[in-house]
């Protein structure tokens, strides 16, 4: 009994950590999960093929919660492998993509059915239990699962609005070498800007999501001590929007195709890696 699934990456439009309201954009980075059920109940082993040094606690929590959902915890264990081109702990929703892919693959291995939001919520609950998220990252999980832009109430676990940007923009992601784990974020400091974040969340709800993304990025950069100049340089070279993704350190840039080389040149000066991807419009799926 083997299941395979894929889920996609995402970048922040509005970071929900300060006030529980968020928005995110799906991007075409991907995580694949393969789940093989075993006849050793209680024993769940995992391997992250693309970054073997990382903790596998999220893998264990997601599989356990799916088995519990179907009342099969006493019947099966599992061996899980994931592989991904999403850099871990850089603000690119690697945990949300992994949770979605693992949950879907486990449902598939069991030959069961679960609706989309049930799968998303299993991943969100497991992420909280595993300690890889502060708010449950419902916005990130939904953008990873459904693609396009989702605007959410993370505390109420509600999708408030979905947008499908018509433009075919390139997404450039500047990825510094250092990692930054969400669980170690200074949440009290981020809550200082809760009212401002509520205001940009309203902007996103009204469809002004690119401007919300830029303002969110500059706000959180200031609070978390990141250099906002990379955002300004991207905008000066023609970016539609640019901002810190999650709690960083990655910065996501929305670029018209004819300005990609100029923007890339401007942000390459900051070192690190540049990932070029696109807006994801596909749903997570069993493969």
CORLIN-V312400 format. One record per backbone hydrogen bond with DSSP energy under -0.5 kcal/mol. NH is the residue of the N-H (numbers start at 1). CO is the residue of the C=O. Records with the same first field share a line. If there is no record, write none. Layout:
NH = CO + CO
This chain:
3 = 35
5 = 33
6 = 285
7 = 31
8 = 144
9 = 27 + 29
10 = 92
11 = 25
13 = 23
14 = 23
18 = 15
20 = 16
22 = 152
23 = 14
24 = 150
25 = 11
26 = 148
27 = 9
28 = 278
31 = 7
32 = 83
33 = 5
34 = 81
35 = 3
36 = 34 + 79
37 = 1 + 35
38 = 77
41 = 39
42 = 76
43 = 40
44 = 42
45 = 43 + 78
47 = 80
49 = 47 + 82
50 = 82
51 = 48
54 = 51
60 = 56
61 = 57
62 = 58
63 = 59
64 = 60
65 = 61
66 = 62
67 = 63
68 = 64
69 = 65
70 = 66
71 = 68
72 = 67
73 = 67
75 = 72
76 = 72
77 = 38
78 = 43
79 = 36
80 = 45
81 = 34
82 = 47
83 = 32
85 = 30
87 = 85
90 = 87
97 = 93
98 = 94
99 = 95
100 = 96
101 = 97
102 = 98
103 = 99
104 = 100
105 = 101
106 = 102
107 = 103
108 = 104
109 = 105
110 = 106
111 = 108
112 = 107
119 = 115
120 = 116
121 = 117
122 = 118
123 = 119
124 = 120
125 = 121
126 = 122
127 = 123
128 = 124
129 = 125
130 = 126
131 = 127 + 128
132 = 127
133 = 127
141 = 137
142 = 138
143 = 139
144 = 140
145 = 141
146 = 142
147 = 142 + 143
148 = 280
149 = 163
150 = 24
151 = 161
152 = 22
153 = 158
154 = 20 + 152
155 = 20
157 = 153
158 = 153
160 = 151 + 158
161 = 151
163 = 149
165 = 163
169 = 167
170 = 255
171 = 277
172 = 170 + 253
173 = 275
174 = 172 + 251
175 = 173 + 273
176 = 174
180 = 89
184 = 181
185 = 182
187 = 185
190 = 186
191 = 187
192 = 188 + 189
193 = 190
194 = 191
197 = 193
198 = 194
199 = 195
200 = 196
201 = 197
202 = 198
203 = 199
204 = 200
205 = 201
206 = 202
207 = 204
208 = 203
209 = 207
212 = 208
213 = 209
214 = 210
215 = 211
216 = 212
217 = 213
218 = 214
219 = 215
220 = 216
221 = 217
222 = 218
223 = 219
224 = 220
225 = 221
226 = 221
228 = 226
230 = 227
231 = 228
232 = 228
233 = 229
234 = 230
235 = 231
236 = 232
237 = 233 + 234
238 = 235
239 = 234
240 = 254
241 = 254
243 = 252
245 = 250
246 = 244
248 = 245
250 = 90
251 = 174
252 = 243
253 = 172
254 = 241
255 = 170 + 253
256 = 238
259 = 256
260 = 257
263 = 259
264 = 260
265 = 261
266 = 262
267 = 263
268 = 264
269 = 265
270 = 267
271 = 268
273 = 175
275 = 173 + 273
277 = 171 + 275
279 = 169
280 = 26
284 = 145
285 = 6
287 = 4
